[in-house]
Amino acid sequence: MPAALLENRPDIKAADQVLAEAFYNTASARAAFYPSFTLSGLLGWTNNGGVIADPGALLMQIAGALLQPIFAQGKLVAGLKIAKLNQEDKLNSYVQTVVNAGNQVNDCLAQCQVAQDKDILYKRQVKVLQDAYIGTHELMNSGKAAYLEVLTAQESLLSAQLSEAENLYDGSMALISLYIALGGATK
């Protein structure tokens, strides 16, 4: 069964979203190392001729934006390390979620296979016991067997039929569990 079928499971979708969030947080922490500039329409004030009157203030703003990551280097490095560790933790959690989902699907598949194998055996058993019941009933009609033997054969047949019905129920429940394990019945 392809592992891509597990993508429909809500727990895997949620773990995928958490992992994506951790990735973007790491990218954001990495981007904080670069200087940031804000463009605005105001560079300072101008005199009547349209010349910038305070170029020093503009230079200080640019220098501050360029030097800010240098002065906050320790904080930025720590933030990046934390983001990377968080991303690694979320990746491990995602992998564990996928492994758990795979195990659950595998268990359901095994239960379906066991029920199918048992069904073959129960069908054979019921067929043999039906033949035995019919044979015992014919022997009783010909006077060569007692009615108690017919009742015993009938009881064995009924017991085998009940076991077969119980196995069919177990197989149906295993199939429903498999459907749910693959992410079915979720909105």
CYANA upper distance limits for C-alpha pairs under 8 A (distance plus 0.5 A):
  1 MET  CA      5 LEU  CA      8.29
  3 ALA  CA      7 GLU  CA      8.40
  3 ALA  CA    102 GLY  CA      8.18
  5 LEU  CA    182 LEU  CA      6.80
  6 LEU  CA     12 ILE  CA      7.82
  6 LEU  CA     98 VAL  CA      8.32
  6 LEU  CA    101 ALA  CA      7.69
  6 LEU  CA    102 GLY  CA      8.09
  6 LEU  CA    182 LEU  CA      6.04
  6 LEU  CA    183 GLY  CA      7.28
  7 GLU  CA     12 ILE  CA      6.79
  7 GLU  CA     13 LYS  CA      7.10
  7 GLU  CA    183 GLY  CA      8.21
  8 ASN  CA     12 ILE  CA      8.05
  8 ASN  CA     13 LYS  CA      7.68
  8 ASN  CA    182 LEU  CA      7.12
  8 ASN  CA    183 GLY  CA      5.28
  8 ASN  CA    184 GLY  CA      7.79
  9 ARG  CA     13 LYS  CA      6.84
  9 ARG  CA    181 ALA  CA      7.79
  9 ARG  CA    182 LEU  CA      6.59
  9 ARG  CA    183 GLY  CA      4.38
  9 ARG  CA    184 GLY  CA      7.96
  9 ARG  CA    186 THR  CA      8.41
 10 PRO  CA     14 ALA  CA      6.58
 10 PRO  CA    183 GLY  CA      7.14
 10 PRO  CA    186 THR  CA      7.91
 11 ASP  CA     15 ALA  CA      6.62
 11 ASP  CA     97 THR  CA      7.74
 12 ILE  CA     16 ASP  CA      6.49
 12 ILE  CA     94 TYR  CA      7.84
 12 ILE  CA     97 THR  CA      6.96
 12 ILE  CA     98 VAL  CA      7.04
 12 ILE  CA    101 ALA  CA      8.49
 13 LYS  CA     17 GLN  CA      6.81
 14 ALA  CA     18 VAL  CA      6.78
 15 ALA  CA     19 LEU  CA      6.61
 15 ALA  CA     90 LYS  CA      8.32
 15 ALA  CA     93 SER  CA      7.91
 15 ALA  CA     94 TYR  CA      5.84
 15 ALA  CA     97 THR  CA      7.76
 16 ASP  CA     20 ALA  CA      6.66
 16 ASP  CA     94 TYR  CA      7.24
 17 GLN  CA     21 GLU  CA      6.68
 18 VAL  CA     22 ALA  CA      6.80
 18 VAL  CA     90 LYS  CA      7.35
 19 LEU  CA     23 PHE  CA      6.74
 19 LEU  CA     87 GLN  CA      7.24
 19 LEU  CA     90 LYS  CA      5.92
 19 LEU  CA     91 LEU  CA      6.59
 19 LEU  CA     94 TYR  CA      7.52
 20 ALA  CA     24 TYR  CA      6.77
 21 GLU  CA     25 ASN  CA      6.64
 22 ALA  CA     26 THR  CA      6.75
 22 ALA  CA     83 ALA  CA      7.59
 22 ALA  CA     86 ASN  CA      7.06
 22 ALA  CA     87 GLN  CA      5.31
 22 ALA  CA     90 LYS  CA      7.42
 23 PHE  CA     27 ALA  CA      6.79
 23 PHE  CA     87 GLN  CA      6.52
 24 TYR  CA     28 SER  CA      6.55
 25 ASN  CA     29 ALA  CA      6.69
 25 ASN  CA     83 ALA  CA      6.78
 26 THR  CA     30 ARG  CA      6.65
 26 THR  CA     80 LEU  CA      6.90
 26 THR  CA     83 ALA  CA      5.38
 26 THR  CA     84 LYS  CA      6.38
 26 THR  CA     87 GLN  CA      7.61
 27 ALA  CA     31 ALA  CA      6.62
 28 SER  CA     32 ALA  CA      6.85
 29 ALA  CA     33 PHE  CA      7.97
 29 ALA  CA     76 LEU  CA      7.57
 29 ALA  CA     79 GLY  CA      6.72
 29 ALA  CA     80 LEU  CA      5.59
 29 ALA  CA     83 ALA  CA      7.38
 30 ARG  CA     80 LEU  CA      6.67
 32 ALA  CA     69 PRO  CA      7.87
 32 ALA  CA     76 LEU  CA      7.32
 33 PHE  CA     69 PRO  CA      6.15
 33 PHE  CA     73 GLN  CA      8.20
 33 PHE  CA     76 LEU  CA      7.17
 34 TYR  CA     69 PRO  CA      7.20
 35 PRO  CA     65 ALA  CA      6.25
 35 PRO  CA     66 LEU  CA      5.72
 35 PRO  CA     67 LEU  CA      8.09
 35 PRO  CA     68 GLN  CA      7.62
 35 PRO  CA     69 PRO  CA      6.79
 36 SER  CA     65 ALA  CA      6.58
 36 SER  CA     66 LEU  CA      8.01
 37 PHE  CA     62 ILE  CA      8.28
 37 PHE  CA     65 ALA  CA      7.03
 43 LEU  CA     52 ILE  CA      8.10
 43 LEU  CA     58 LEU  CA      6.97
 44 GLY  CA     52 ILE  CA      6.84
 44 GLY  CA     53 ALA  CA      7.48
 44 GLY  CA     54 ASP  CA      6.58
 44 GLY  CA     55 PRO  CA      7.95
 44 GLY  CA     57 ALA  CA      7.96
 44 GLY  CA     58 LEU  CA      7.48
 45 TRP  CA     52 ILE  CA      6.46
 45 TRP  CA     53 ALA  CA      6.37
 45 TRP  CA     54 ASP  CA      7.39
 46 THR  CA     50 GLY  CA      5.78
 46 THR  CA     51 VAL  CA      5.74
 46 THR  CA     52 ILE  CA      5.15
 46 THR  CA     53 ALA  CA      5.75
 47 ASN  CA     51 VAL  CA      6.42
 47 ASN  CA     52 ILE  CA      7.49
 47 ASN  CA     53 ALA  CA      6.92
 54 ASP  CA     58 LEU  CA      7.51
 55 PRO  CA     59 LEU  CA      6.70
 56 GLY  CA     60 MET  CA      6.61
 57 ALA  CA     61 GLN  CA      6.74
 58 LEU  CA     62 ILE  CA      6.87
 59 LEU  CA     63 ALA  CA      6.56
 60 MET  CA     64 GLY  CA      6.40
 61 GLN  CA     65 ALA  CA      6.72
 62 ILE  CA     66 LEU  CA      6.72
 63 ALA  CA     67 LEU  CA      6.48
 64 GLY  CA     68 GLN  CA      6.26
 65 ALA  CA     69 PRO  CA      8.37
 66 LEU  CA     70 ILE  CA      8.45
 67 LEU  CA     71 PHE  CA      7.01
 68 GLN  CA     72 ALA  CA      6.73
 69 PRO  CA     73 GLN  CA      6.29
 69 PRO  CA     76 LEU  CA      8.12
 72 ALA  CA     76 LEU  CA      6.61
 73 GLN  CA     77 VAL  CA      6.52
 74 GLY  CA     78 ALA  CA      6.59
 75 LYS  CA     79 GLY  CA      6.56
 76 LEU  CA     80 LEU  CA      6.63
 77 VAL  CA     81 LYS  CA      6.70
 78 ALA  CA     82 ILE  CA      6.64
 79 GLY  CA     83 ALA  CA      6.60
 80 LEU  CA     84 LYS  CA      6.59
 81 LYS  CA     85 LEU  CA      6.62
 82 ILE  CA     86 ASN  CA      6.53
 83 ALA  CA     87 GLN  CA      6.56
 84 LYS  CA     88 GLU  CA      6.63
 85 LEU  CA     89 ASP  CA      6.61
 86 ASN  CA     90 LYS  CA      6.65
 87 GLN  CA     91 LEU  CA      6.58
 88 GLU  CA     92 ASN  CA      6.72
 89 ASP  CA     93 SER  CA      6.67
 90 LYS  CA     94 TYR  CA      6.53
 91 LEU  CA     95 VAL  CA      6.68
 92 ASN  CA     96 GLN  CA      6.63
 93 SER  CA     97 THR  CA      6.64
 94 TYR  CA     98 VAL  CA      6.77
 95 VAL  CA     99 VAL  CA      6.65
 96 GLN  CA    100 ASN  CA      6.55
 97 THR  CA    101 ALA  CA      6.60
 98 VAL  CA    102 GLY  CA      6.57
 99 VAL  CA    103 ASN  CA      6.63
100 ASN  CA    104 GLN  CA      6.65
101 ALA  CA    105 VAL  CA      6.72
101 ALA  CA    181 ALA  CA      7.64
102 GLY  CA    106 ASN  CA      6.50
103 ASN  CA    107 ASP  CA      6.58
104 GLN  CA    108 CYS  CA      6.82
104 GLN  CA    181 ALA  CA      6.95
105 VAL  CA    109 LEU  CA      6.63
105 VAL  CA    178 LEU  CA      6.56
105 VAL  CA    181 ALA  CA      6.05
105 VAL  CA    182 LEU  CA      7.21
106 ASN  CA    110 ALA  CA      6.65
107 ASP  CA    111 GLN  CA      6.73
108 CYS  CA    112 CYS  CA      6.74
108 CYS  CA    174 ALA  CA      6.27
108 CYS  CA    175 LEU  CA      7.74
108 CYS  CA    177 SER  CA      6.74
108 CYS  CA    178 LEU  CA      5.59
108 CYS  CA    181 ALA  CA      8.20
109 LEU  CA    113 GLN  CA      6.70
109 LEU  CA    174 ALA  CA      8.12
109 LEU  CA    175 LEU  CA      8.42
109 LEU  CA    178 LEU  CA      7.12
110 ALA  CA    114 VAL  CA      6.59
111 GLN  CA    115 ALA  CA      6.65
111 GLN  CA    171 GLY  CA      7.67
111 GLN  CA    174 ALA  CA      6.27
112 CYS  CA    116 GLN  CA      6.67
112 CYS  CA    171 GLY  CA      6.06
112 CYS  CA    174 ALA  CA      5.92
112 CYS  CA    175 LEU  CA      6.68
113 GLN  CA    117 ASP  CA      6.63
114 VAL  CA    118 LYS  CA      6.57
115 ALA  CA    119 ASP  CA      6.53
115 ALA  CA    167 ASN  CA      6.62
115 ALA  CA    168 LEU  CA      7.67
115 ALA  CA    170 ASP  CA      7.26
115 ALA  CA    171 GLY  CA      5.47
116 GLN  CA    120 ILE  CA      7.23
116 GLN  CA    171 GLY  CA      7.52
117 ASP  CA    121 LEU  CA      7.30
118 LYS  CA    122 TYR  CA      6.57
118 LYS  CA    167 ASN  CA      7.69
119 ASP  CA    123 LYS  CA      6.57
119 ASP  CA    164 GLU  CA      7.14
119 ASP  CA    167 ASN  CA      7.26
119 ASP  CA    168 LEU  CA      7.74
120 ILE  CA    124 ARG  CA      6.92
121 LEU  CA    125 GLN  CA      6.68
122 TYR  CA    126 VAL  CA      6.51
122 TYR  CA    160 ALA  CA      7.40
122 TYR  CA    161 GLN  CA      8.30
122 TYR  CA    163 SER  CA      7.89
122 TYR  CA    164 GLU  CA      5.97
123 LYS  CA    127 LYS  CA      6.64
123 LYS  CA    164 GLU  CA      7.74
124 ARG  CA    128 VAL  CA      6.70
125 GLN  CA    129 LEU  CA      6.60
125 GLN  CA    160 ALA  CA      7.32
126 VAL  CA    130 GLN  CA      6.47
126 VAL  CA    157 LEU  CA      6.76
126 VAL  CA    160 ALA  CA      6.32
126 VAL  CA    161 GLN  CA      6.78
127 LYS  CA    131 ASP  CA      6.78
128 VAL  CA    132 ALA  CA      6.70
129 LEU  CA    133 TYR  CA      6.52
129 LEU  CA    153 ALA  CA      7.59
129 LEU  CA    156 SER  CA      7.46
129 LEU  CA    157 LEU  CA      5.75
129 LEU  CA    160 ALA  CA      8.46
130 GLN  CA    134 ILE  CA      6.65
130 GLN  CA    157 LEU  CA      6.81
131 ASP  CA    135 GLY  CA      6.56
132 ALA  CA    136 THR  CA      6.50
132 ALA  CA    153 ALA  CA      7.16
133 TYR  CA    137 HIS  CA      6.52
133 TYR  CA    150 VAL  CA      6.95
133 TYR  CA    153 ALA  CA      5.59
133 TYR  CA    154 GLN  CA      6.38
133 TYR  CA    157 LEU  CA      7.90
134 ILE  CA    138 GLU  CA      6.71
135 GLY  CA    139 LEU  CA      6.70
136 THR  CA    140 MET  CA      6.66
136 THR  CA    145 ALA  CA      7.40
136 THR  CA    149 GLU  CA      7.37
136 THR  CA    150 VAL  CA      6.04
136 THR  CA    153 ALA  CA      7.73
137 HIS  CA    141 ASN  CA      6.78
137 HIS  CA    150 VAL  CA      6.23
138 GLU  CA    142 SER  CA      6.77
139 LEU  CA    143 GLY  CA      6.68
139 LEU  CA    144 LYS  CA      5.60
139 LEU  CA    145 ALA  CA      5.76
140 MET  CA    144 LYS  CA      6.11
140 MET  CA    145 ALA  CA      4.91
140 MET  CA    146 ALA  CA      6.28
140 MET  CA    147 TYR  CA      6.90
140 MET  CA    150 VAL  CA      7.85
141 ASN  CA    145 ALA  CA      8.44
145 ALA  CA    149 GLU  CA      7.18
145 ALA  CA    150 VAL  CA      8.39
146 ALA  CA    150 VAL  CA      7.50
147 TYR  CA    151 LEU  CA      6.83
148 LEU  CA    152 THR  CA      6.66
149 GLU  CA    153 ALA  CA      6.70
150 VAL  CA    154 GLN  CA      6.57
151 LEU  CA    155 GLU  CA      6.52
152 THR  CA    156 SER  CA      6.75
153 ALA  CA    157 LEU  CA      6.74
154 GLN  CA    158 LEU  CA      6.64
155 GLU  CA    159 SER  CA      6.62
156 SER  CA    160 ALA  CA      6.74
157 LEU  CA    161 GLN  CA      6.66
158 LEU  CA    162 LEU  CA      6.64
159 SER  CA    163 SER  CA      6.74
160 ALA  CA    164 GLU  CA      6.64
161 GLN  CA    165 ALA  CA      6.69
162 LEU  CA    166 GLU  CA      6.62
163 SER  CA    167 ASN  CA      6.63
164 GLU  CA    168 LEU  CA      6.76
165 ALA  CA    169 TYR  CA      6.80
166 GLU  CA    170 ASP  CA      6.71
167 ASN  CA    171 GLY  CA      6.55
168 LEU  CA    172 SER  CA      6.65
169 TYR  CA    173 MET  CA      6.69
170 ASP  CA    174 ALA  CA      6.61
171 GLY  CA    175 LEU  CA      6.69
172 SER  CA    176 ILE  CA      6.75
173 MET  CA    177 SER  CA      6.59
174 ALA  CA    178 LEU  CA      6.61
175 LEU  CA    179 TYR  CA      6.76
176 ILE  CA    180 ILE  CA      6.79
177 SER  CA    181 ALA  CA      6.46
178 LEU  CA    182 LEU  CA      6.66
179 TYR  CA    183 GLY  CA      7.23
179 TYR  CA    184 GLY  CA      5.82
179 TYR  CA    185 ALA  CA      8.24
180 ILE  CA    184 GLY  CA      5.24
180 ILE  CA    185 ALA  CA      6.77
